[in-house]
């Protein structure tokens, strides 16, 4: 499952490089953080599902504070 999260993270990083957008960068960071969680806990799908909104909010707050 971590390969799925990693592929989505790389796709959104690529899209962010094409046209700068904080939402795409935030999603890329979220997918890559979820890939780490999925790699560490491969059979715990609940943790993966709960980590997505948590890291989504965390990464969007971090990106907005760093870039503003």
Secondary structure, 3 states (H helix, E strand, C coil): CHHHHHHHHHHHHHHHHHCCCHHHHHHHHHHHHHHHHHHHCCCCHHHHHHHHHHHHHHHHHHHHHHHC
